[in-house]
Amino acid sequence: RDFVDDIITVSEEDILKATKMVWERLKVCIEPSAGVGVAVAMGDEFNQKYPVSSGIRNVAVILCGGNVDIIKTTKQMEDIGL
């Protein structure tokens, strides 16, 4: 607890959007759990709490992909219109 600055939550839809964005733009097959960090960094809440003017210029997100079911995940994306 002493080392946590903040906790930000994101929706399942935001996670799938972020996952798809990484797949399409970075050409890296990540699992949706890795999409959580990407979704947070892309989200309004993070960008309002930590604007560029605050001095934060770089954000690191760990990307992993060992536990992705491509067929299931793409079906979930299709179900929400992605």
GUZA-74249 format. One record per residue: x, y, z of N, C-alpha, C in turn; chain; residue number from 0; residue in one letter. Coordinates in nm, 4 decimals, always signed. Layout:
# residues N
X,Y,Z,X,Y,Z,X,Y,Z,A,NUM,a
...
This chain:
# residues 82
+0.0808,-0.1198,+0.0000,+0.0000,+0.0000,+0.0000,+0.0850,+0.1262,+0.0000,A,0,r
+0.2011,+0.1181,+0.0608,+0.2861,+0.2359,+0.0679,+0.3396,+0.2790,-0.0686,A,1,d
+0.3398,+0.1879,-0.1640,+0.3987,+0.2174,-0.2938,+0.2958,+0.2372,-0.4047,A,2,f
+0.1680,+0.2371,-0.3720,+0.0619,+0.2548,-0.4716,+0.0153,+0.3996,-0.4697,A,3,v
+0.0263,+0.4653,-0.5844,-0.0178,+0.6047,-0.5948,-0.1666,+0.6142,-0.6224,A,4,d
-0.2189,+0.5207,-0.7005,-0.3581,+0.5319,-0.7430,-0.4056,+0.3982,-0.7986,A,5,d
-0.5353,+0.3794,-0.8015,-0.5979,+0.2646,-0.8673,-0.7014,+0.3201,-0.9633,A,6,i
-0.6928,+0.2775,-1.0892,-0.7876,+0.3217,-1.1911,-0.8505,+0.1975,-1.2525,A,7,i
-0.9813,+0.1980,-1.2616,-1.0512,+0.0841,-1.3225,-1.0965,+0.1207,-1.4635,A,8,t
-1.1111,+0.0178,-1.5470,-1.1592,+0.0352,-1.6841,-1.2626,-0.0720,-1.7136,A,9,v
-1.3455,-0.0476,-1.8137,-1.4509,-0.1429,-1.8491,-1.3959,-0.2560,-1.9364,A,10,s
-1.4714,-0.3632,-1.9434,-1.4356,-0.4750,-2.0312,-1.4251,-0.4278,-2.1757,A,11,e
-1.5158,-0.3380,-2.2156,-1.5127,-0.2851,-2.3516,-1.3842,-0.2066,-2.3767,A,12,e
-1.3420,-0.1254,-2.2803,-1.2171,-0.0505,-2.2945,-1.0976,-0.1448,-2.3064,A,13,d
-1.1008,-0.2541,-2.2313,-0.9922,-0.3531,-2.2371,-0.9855,-0.4160,-2.3752,A,14,i
-1.1006,-0.4543,-2.4298,-1.1019,-0.5153,-2.5630,-1.0600,-0.4157,-2.6710,A,15,l
-1.1013,-0.2899,-2.6575,-1.0589,-0.1867,-2.7534,-0.9070,-0.1699,-2.7503,A,16,k
-0.8506,-0.1646,-2.6310,-0.7062,-0.1483,-2.6175,-0.6317,-0.2695,-2.6719,A,17,a
-0.6829,-0.3885,-2.6442,-0.6217,-0.5115,-2.6948,-0.6219,-0.5114,-2.8467,A,18,t
-0.7349,-0.4763,-2.9050,-0.7447,-0.4727,-3.0516,-0.6500,-0.3685,-3.1100,A,19,k
-0.6399,-0.2532,-3.0456,-0.5504,-0.1484,-3.0931,-0.4054,-0.1980,-3.0962,A,20,m
-0.3630,-0.2688,-2.9917,-0.2267,-0.3226,-2.9878,-0.2082,-0.4257,-3.0979,A,21,v
-0.3071,-0.5137,-3.1162,-0.2988,-0.6132,-3.2231,-0.2800,-0.5460,-3.3581,A,22,w
-0.3612,-0.4439,-3.3855,-0.3628,-0.3814,-3.5170,-0.2450,-0.2868,-3.5412,A,23,e
-0.2096,-0.2071,-3.4418,-0.1074,-0.1042,-3.4632,+0.0336,-0.1507,-3.4331,A,24,r
+0.0483,-0.2310,-3.3281,+0.1822,-0.2785,-3.2916,+0.2140,-0.4155,-3.3512,A,25,l
+0.1096,-0.4833,-3.4008,+0.1253,-0.6191,-3.4560,+0.1822,-0.7143,-3.3515,A,26,k
+0.1338,-0.6973,-3.2286,+0.1744,-0.7818,-3.1163,+0.0488,-0.8472,-3.0605,A,27,v
+0.0526,-0.9782,-3.0463,-0.0639,-1.0510,-2.9958,-0.0576,-1.0566,-2.8431,A,28,c
-0.1295,-0.9637,-2.7800,-0.1341,-0.9612,-2.6333,-0.2643,-1.0253,-2.5865,A,29,i
-0.2657,-1.0656,-2.4625,-0.3893,-1.1160,-2.4024,-0.4648,-0.9975,-2.3423,A,30,e
-0.5956,-1.0102,-2.3237,-0.6736,-0.8982,-2.2702,-0.6253,-0.8475,-2.1343,A,31,p
-0.5662,-0.9328,-2.0516,-0.5159,-0.8826,-1.9226,-0.4036,-0.7809,-1.9439,A,32,s
-0.3269,-0.7935,-2.0503,-0.2256,-0.6931,-2.0835,-0.2915,-0.5675,-2.1382,A,33,a
-0.4097,-0.5837,-2.1959,-0.4843,-0.4692,-2.2470,-0.5351,-0.3775,-2.1370,A,34,g
-0.5383,-0.4260,-2.0129,-0.5851,-0.3438,-1.9008,-0.4954,-0.2215,-1.8837,A,35,v
-0.3657,-0.2423,-1.8783,-0.2731,-0.1310,-1.8615,-0.2780,-0.0333,-1.9768,A,36,g
-0.2926,-0.0862,-2.0982,-0.3037,-0.0009,-2.2168,-0.4318,+0.0818,-2.2090,A,37,v
-0.5417,+0.0168,-2.1697,-0.6704,+0.0870,-2.1579,-0.6631,+0.1987,-2.0535,A,38,a
-0.5967,+0.1723,-1.9424,-0.5819,+0.2748,-1.8386,-0.5016,+0.3930,-1.8932,A,39,v
-0.3881,+0.3646,-1.9570,-0.3028,+0.4719,-2.0088,-0.3715,+0.5537,-2.1172,A,40,a
-0.4632,+0.4924,-2.1904,-0.5358,+0.5627,-2.2956,-0.6602,+0.6336,-2.2428,A,41,m
-0.7001,+0.6035,-2.1213,-0.8266,+0.6512,-2.0680,-0.8263,+0.7946,-2.0186,A,42,g
-0.9456,+0.8512,-2.0121,-0.9639,+0.9898,-1.9682,-0.9205,+1.0104,-1.8227,A,43,d
-0.9553,+0.9151,-1.7360,-0.9233,+0.9326,-1.5935,-0.7731,+0.9451,-1.5716,A,44,e
-0.6955,+0.8593,-1.6350,-0.5493,+0.8650,-1.6222,-0.4959,+0.9966,-1.6770,A,45,f
-0.5443,+1.0348,-1.7937,-0.4936,+1.1562,-1.8583,-0.5359,+1.2839,-1.7851,A,46,n
-0.6458,+1.2790,-1.7109,-0.6844,+1.3937,-1.6288,-0.6018,+1.4002,-1.5008,A,47,q
-0.5750,+1.2839,-1.4410,-0.4975,+1.2816,-1.3168,-0.3491,+1.3065,-1.3406,A,48,k
-0.3003,+1.2634,-1.4568,-0.1575,+1.2743,-1.4877,-0.1376,+1.3399,-1.6249,A,49,y
-0.1735,+1.4689,-1.6375,-0.1585,+1.5359,-1.7670,-0.0102,+1.5559,-1.8014,A,50,p
+0.0161,+1.5776,-1.9272,+0.1532,+1.6023,-1.9724,+0.2144,+1.7188,-1.8948,A,51,v
+0.1320,+1.8168,-1.8617,+0.1822,+1.9336,-1.7877,+0.2314,+1.8988,-1.6473,A,52,s
+0.1974,+1.7808,-1.5968,+0.2424,+1.7399,-1.4639,+0.3864,+1.6903,-1.4646,A,53,s
+0.4436,+1.6790,-1.5841,+0.5825,+1.6345,-1.5937,+0.5983,+1.4888,-1.6319,A,54,g
+0.4903,+1.4127,-1.6319,+0.4980,+1.2721,-1.6727,+0.4995,+1.2679,-1.8245,A,55,i
+0.6077,+1.2164,-1.8793,+0.6212,+1.2126,-2.0247,+0.6184,+1.0704,-2.0786,A,56,r
+0.6535,+0.9730,-1.9958,+0.6596,+0.8344,-2.0391,+0.5840,+0.7460,-1.9414,A,57,n
+0.5132,+0.6485,-1.9959,+0.4405,+0.5508,-1.9155,+0.4759,+0.4129,-1.9704,A,58,v
+0.5127,+0.3216,-1.8841,+0.5465,+0.1851,-1.9255,+0.4297,+0.0925,-1.8951,A,59,a
+0.3995,+0.0049,-1.9893,+0.2954,-0.0964,-1.9714,+0.3557,-0.2306,-2.0109,A,60,v
+0.3451,-0.3292,-1.9241,+0.3971,-0.4628,-1.9537,+0.2954,-0.5352,-2.0414,A,61,i
+0.3413,-0.5856,-2.1560,+0.2547,-0.6577,-2.2492,+0.2907,-0.8053,-2.2460,A,62,l
+0.1885,-0.8902,-2.2308,+0.2099,-1.0347,-2.2309,+0.1011,-1.0988,-2.3170,A,63,c
+0.1230,-1.2208,-2.3588,+0.0249,-1.2804,-2.4488,+0.0104,-1.4300,-2.4396,A,64,g
+0.0641,-1.4911,-2.3380,+0.0641,-1.6356,-2.3305,-0.0711,-1.7007,-2.3082,A,65,g
-0.1685,-1.6281,-2.2591,-0.2963,-1.6888,-2.2234,-0.4122,-1.6351,-2.3057,A,66,n
-0.3902,-1.6109,-2.4331,-0.4965,-1.5552,-2.5160,-0.5602,-1.6645,-2.6009,A,67,v
-0.6918,-1.6670,-2.5993,-0.7687,-1.7528,-2.6901,-0.8167,-1.6598,-2.8016,A,68,d
-0.7458,-1.6616,-2.9140,-0.7719,-1.5678,-3.0231,-0.9165,-1.5752,-3.0706,A,69,i
-0.9686,-1.6934,-3.0865,-1.1053,-1.7097,-3.1379,-1.2067,-1.6516,-3.0398,A,70,i
-1.1928,-1.6840,-2.9122,-1.2855,-1.6328,-2.8107,-1.2764,-1.4806,-2.7995,A,71,k
-1.1538,-1.4286,-2.8002,-1.1353,-1.2853,-2.7838,-1.1899,-1.2082,-2.9048,A,72,t
-1.1647,-1.2571,-3.0249,-1.2177,-1.1886,-3.1427,-1.3693,-1.1959,-3.1458,A,73,t
-1.4270,-1.3054,-3.0971,-1.5735,-1.3160,-3.0873,-1.6280,-1.2113,-2.9901,A,74,k
-1.5601,-1.1932,-2.8767,-1.6029,-1.0906,-2.7808,-1.5949,-0.9518,-2.8437,A,75,q
-1.4914,-0.9286,-2.9224,-1.4777,-0.7997,-2.9906,-1.5908,-0.7780,-3.0909,A,76,m
-1.6218,-0.8814,-3.1655,-1.7317,-0.8731,-3.2625,-1.8651,-0.8483,-3.1917,A,77,e
-1.8846,-0.9113,-3.0766,-2.0098,-0.8965,-3.0014,-2.0363,-0.7518,-2.9573,A,78,d
-1.9292,-0.6748,-2.9379,-1.9493,-0.5347,-2.8964,-1.9261,-0.4379,-3.0125,A,79,i
-1.9104,-0.4916,-3.1314,-1.9018,-0.4067,-3.2497,-1.7644,-0.3549,-3.2843,A,80,g
-1.6609,-0.4242,-3.2390,-1.5234,-0.3808,-3.2730,-1.4748,-0.4513,-3.3979,A,81,l
